[in-house]
Amino acid sequence: MNHIVERCKKRIDANSLSIPFQGYIDLTYRCNLNCRHCWLNVPSSAAEEGKELRYEEIVGIVSAARNLGCREWVISGGEPLLRKDFPDIFGYITAKCRSYILNTNGTLITPTIAKLLKRYGVTLVALYGADAGVQDAITRQPGSFDATLRGMNLLKEAGVNFIVQIVPMRDNHHQLQRMIDLALSICSKWRLGAAWLHLSASGDEEKNREIIAQRLSPKIVAGIDGIIMSDPAENDEVPFGAACKQQPTSYLLEKCIST
């Protein structure tokens, strides 16, 4: 299994030079949660850990991308904080980049990690419910809700720029407004995660049925499409396209699923 996705593309022709300004890197496909809607779903203790790129290999890739012009990075997984060498990897990636986006479920954030993330960039923390009953049922990990809130509060205390990313699905849609209220009680910025859910990377039929069962109907998605999200673009600390504010004439979700 390839444990890194790098979408830096270089194109040269007679009249133009395109620079790979953004890089996307998945540090691991493993996760400490077991979310019902997740398309990766590799356990934290899986044997795949031994096949992940070593720190030195990641440094080589990041260095090559940097030499081509890459200055912005999206860091994701799986759960990237699962890697014991995350501080070293994150430090190297962000040392000379303009900004970063980190995707995390927030459950593994410690005071040390929170201080580390106080660099120019933004951390997206996923929220799956307005209470432990809903979120822990979705993640199938007791205590995940409390751990996520603890992680968010650590980021807040450390002064980290972060956004609460609310991921809508069938099991939590009834709590949408409560999730928004909860997010705003901790952070001034929130956004909706993608309402479409990718099928399993492994092609497992049972897992796919579970993912499909969590997909919202087009009617429901169209109903939440007009929700005005917070606008982190008003904050100078937010880098490239970290979130958006929907205008009455723009559609983030409905247009994608109604055509």
C-alpha positions in Angstrom: 0.0 0.0 0.0 1.3 3.4 -0.9 1.2 5.6 2.2 1.7 9.0 0.6 -0.3 11.0 -1.8 1.6 13.8 -3.4 -0.3 15.9 -6.0 2.5 18.2 -7.0 2.4 18.4 -10.7 5.0 19.9 -13.0 4.2 21.0 -16.5 6.5 22.7 -18.9 5.8 23.8 -22.4 7.2 26.4 -24.8 5.2 29.3 -23.4 4.6 28.6 -19.8 6.0 27.1 -16.6 3.6 25.7 -14.0 4.9 25.4 -10.4 3.6 22.7 -8.0 2.7 25.3 -5.3 0.7 22.9 -3.1 1.6 19.4 -1.8 -0.7 16.8 -0.3 0.8 14.2 2.0 -0.8 11.3 3.9 1.5 10.3 6.7 -0.4 7.1 7.5 -3.6 5.4 6.6 -4.0 4.0 10.1 -6.4 5.6 12.6 -7.1 5.2 16.3 -10.8 5.4 15.6 -13.1 3.1 13.6 -15.6 5.5 12.0 -18.6 4.0 10.3 -18.3 6.3 7.3 -14.5 6.1 6.8 -13.2 4.9 3.5 -9.7 3.9 4.8 -10.4 2.2 8.2 -7.0 0.8 8.9 -6.5 -0.1 12.6 -3.8 1.8 14.5 -2.0 -1.5 15.3 -2.2 -2.9 11.7 0.8 -4.4 10.0 0.7 -1.6 7.5 2.7 0.5 10.0 5.8 -1.3 8.9 5.2 -0.3 5.2 4.8 3.4 5.9 7.4 5.8 4.5 10.2 6.4 6.9 11.0 9.9 8.1 14.1 10.0 5.8 11.9 9.1 2.8 9.4 11.8 3.6 12.1 14.3 4.0 13.4 13.4 0.5 10.0 13.8 -1.1 9.3 17.1 0.7 12.7 18.4 -0.3 12.2 17.5 -3.9 8.8 19.2 -3.9 10.2 22.2 -2.2 12.9 22.5 -4.9 10.2 22.5 -7.6 8.5 25.4 -5.8 6.1 23.8 -3.3 5.3 26.2 -0.5 2.0 25.0 1.0 1.2 21.6 2.4 -2.0 19.6 3.3 -1.1 17.0 5.9 -3.5 14.2 6.5 -4.1 10.5 7.0 -5.6 8.3 8.5 -4.8 10.1 11.7 -1.4 11.7 11.2 -0.8 12.2 14.9 -0.6 8.4 15.3 3.0 8.5 14.0 5.5 8.8 16.8 7.8 10.8 14.6 5.0 13.3 13.8 6.7 16.2 15.6 9.8 15.7 13.5 7.9 15.3 10.2 5.7 18.3 10.9 8.7 20.4 11.9 10.5 19.6 8.7 7.5 20.1 6.4 6.6 23.5 8.0 10.0 24.9 8.6 10.3 26.4 5.2 6.7 26.4 3.9 4.3 29.3 3.6 1.5 27.6 5.3 -0.1 24.3 6.2 -3.4 22.5 6.7 -3.5 19.6 9.1 -6.5 17.2 9.2 -7.0 15.4 12.5 -9.7 13.9 14.7 -8.2 15.8 17.6 -8.2 12.9 20.0 -4.4 12.6 20.2 -3.6 16.3 20.7 -1.4 16.9 23.8 -0.1 20.2 25.2 3.2 19.6 23.4 1.5 18.9 20.1 -0.7 22.0 20.5 2.4 24.2 21.0 4.0 22.6 17.9 1.0 23.5 15.8 1.2 27.2 16.6 2.9 27.9 13.2 1.4 29.8 10.3 -1.3 27.5 9.1 -4.6 25.9 10.2 -5.6 22.7 11.9 -9.0 21.1 10.9 -10.5 19.1 13.7 -13.4 16.8 12.8 -16.5 16.7 14.9 -19.0 13.9 14.4 -21.6 14.6 17.1 -22.9 17.1 19.7 -22.6 14.6 22.5 -20.7 11.4 23.4 -23.6 9.2 22.6 -23.7 10.2 18.9 -20.0 10.7 18.3 -18.7 7.6 20.1 -21.3 5.5 18.2 -20.0 6.9 14.9 -16.3 6.5 15.8 -16.9 3.2 17.6 -14.5 4.4 20.2 -15.7 5.1 23.7 -14.3 8.4 25.0 -13.6 9.8 21.5 -16.0 12.8 22.0 -14.4 13.8 25.2 -10.9 13.4 23.7 -11.8 15.6 20.7 -13.2 18.4 23.0 -10.0 18.1 25.1 -7.9 18.4 22.0 -9.8 21.5 20.8 -9.5 23.1 24.2 -5.7 22.5 24.2 -5.5 24.1 20.8 -7.5 27.1 22.0 -5.3 27.5 25.1 -2.1 27.3 23.0 -3.5 30.0 20.6 -3.5 27.6 17.6 -5.4 28.7 14.6 -8.0 25.9 14.1 -11.3 25.2 12.5 -14.0 22.8 13.7 -15.0 20.7 10.7 -18.5 19.3 11.1 -19.0 16.1 9.1 -22.7 15.5 8.3 -24.2 12.0 7.9 -27.3 10.1 8.7 -26.4 9.3 12.3 -25.7 12.9 13.3 -27.8 15.1 11.0 -30.4 15.5 13.6 -27.8 17.2 15.8 -26.5 19.6 13.1 -27.5 22.8 14.9 -26.2 21.5 18.2 -22.9 20.7 16.6 -22.7 24.2 15.2 -23.4 25.7 18.6 -20.9 23.4 20.2 -18.2 24.4 17.7 -18.9 28.1 18.2 -18.6 27.6 22.0 -15.0 26.6 21.5 -13.9 28.2 18.3 -15.0 31.1 16.3 -14.5 29.2 13.0 -16.3 26.2 11.7 -17.1 24.6 8.4 -19.1 21.7 6.9 -17.1 18.7 5.8 -18.1 17.0 2.6 -21.5 15.4 2.7 -20.6 12.9 0.1 -18.8 9.9 1.5 -16.2 7.9 -0.5 -16.6 4.1 -0.7 -14.0 1.9 0.9 -10.5 2.0 -0.6 -10.3 -1.7 -0.1 -13.5 -2.4 -2.0 -14.9 -4.3 0.9 -18.6 -4.8 0.2 -19.7 -4.9 3.8 -17.8 -1.7 4.5 -19.3 -0.1 1.5 -22.8 -0.9 2.6 -22.0 0.7 5.9 -20.7 3.9 4.2 -23.7 4.1 1.9 -26.0 3.8 4.9 -24.5 7.0 6.3 -24.9 9.0 3.2 -27.5 11.8 3.4 -30.2 11.9 0.7 -29.9 14.6 -2.0 -32.9 16.4 -0.5 -31.3 16.6 3.0 -28.0 17.8 1.5 -29.8 20.4 -0.5 -31.5 21.6 2.7 -28.2 22.2 4.5 -26.5 23.7 1.4 -27.6 27.2 2.3 -26.1 27.2 5.8 -23.8 30.2 6.2 -20.5 28.9 7.6 -18.1 31.0 9.5 -15.7 33.0 7.3 -12.1 32.3 8.4 -10.9 34.2 5.4 -11.5 37.3 7.4 -8.7 36.2 9.7 -5.2 36.8 8.4 -4.0 33.6 10.1 -5.9 31.4 7.7 -4.0 30.2 4.6 -5.1 29.1 1.2 -8.7 28.0 0.9 -9.0 26.5 4.4 -12.7 27.1 4.5 -15.3 29.2 2.7 -18.4 31.3 3.4 -21.3 30.5 1.2 -23.2 33.3 -0.5 -26.9 33.1 -1.5 -25.9 32.5 -5.1 -23.2 29.8 -4.5 -23.6 26.1 -3.8 -21.1 24.0 -2.1 -22.9 20.7 -1.9 -26.2 20.7 -3.9 -24.7 21.4 -7.3 -22.4 18.3 -7.0 -25.2 15.8 -6.3 -28.2 17.2 -8.2 -26.7 17.0 -11.7 
